[in-house]
Amino acid sequence: MLTKVILQANIDHLEKWIQRADKIVIVSHVSPDGDAIGSSLGLYHYLDFLGKNVNVIVPNAFPDFLRWMPGAKDILRYDKYKEFADELIAAADVLFCLDFNSLKRIDKLADAVAASPARKALIDHHPYPESFCKITISHPEIASTSELIFRLICRMGAFEDMSKECAECIYTGMMTDTGGFTYNSNNREIYFIISELLSKGIDKDAIYRNVYNTYSESRLRLMGFVLYSKMIVYPEFNAALITLTDEEQKRFNYVKGDSEGFVNIPLSIKNVRFSVFLREDKDSEMIKISLRSIGDFPCNKVAAEFFGGGGHLNASGGEFYGPMEEAVELFKRALVKYQEELIKK
């Protein structure tokens, strides 16, 4: 049995919205990851089963290793079809905002979402949500937004209506946002949910292969280059840093998603508790920051204080506008400030 995490009042409110709605739009954050796509498509399949006119809109491209997911081919990219997407958002009866906690996280989609007269609901697991939705379902203690979608569907009494396709998407989001259930995944209810998803006929081994074992040769060569030439270990801080410039990405025919998981690799080194990955993103004219930690070291505090970001205790992100050299210096300042926490036993 699952604990009733989501407030009953929010469940009742959403049920009424869904019953009355015809046109529903689901939006998620910039550079969508597995949880963003998994939660969005999981909710999409459920609403589609109910006979609703549903569209999923994301700000920009998502990784190729998520394109196998049922419904992924119908996701609308805002950077390619802005005018059409604006029309859908403006005409929506209900607008679901999934896996982000502030409008800045949806980039150029923000204005359209803010201006939409639709009833808006936020479903997310990142801390400190902003107040831009009528209903806010925010639970940072939950490992993924996809898990919240599963809980929502069950609380609405609709588990029996959940399709295999819906279950596959939810499982993918849960798996990817916990690093294959290697962090933020000690809650035993996660494994009860997995059992329930398996009862829908999903093949969790095939899902793992689709996500983690379908990379290109270029990605593997990029990984080798990164580990040999671009990883710096700071043993006096129990930390590691990886940097990747735009020029280096081009050398290895980089496509979106090729650096997925790189930030986790240094954590396999003995005594390394904190890993940061700085990747130059010319499209958005910034450096994307990924932070990971193990144990009780709060990488989300570092993300918020130094890189204008945030996230979870062991998995966070941020941004830096400036040259790579300055971003590296900022990282070093963070190490000095948090040295005592990093080296404690």
Secondary structure, 3 states (H helix, E strand, C coil): CCCCCCCHHHHHHHHHHHHHCCEEEEEECCCCCHHHHHHHHHHHHHHHHCCCEEEEEECCCCCHHHCCCCCHHHCEECCCCHHHHHHHHHHCCEEEEECCCCHHHHHHHHHHHHHCCCEEEEEECCCCCCCCCCEEEECCCCCCHHHHHHHHHHHCCCHHHCCHHHHHHHHHHHHHCCCCCCCCCCCHHHHHHHHHHHCCCCCHHHHHHHHHCCCCHHHHHHHHHHHHHHEEEEHHHCEEEEEECHHHHHHCCCCCCCCCCHHHHHHHCCCCCEEEEEEEECCCCEEEEEEEECCCCCHHHHHHHHHCCEECCCEEEEEECCCHHHHHHHHHHHHHHCHHHHHCC
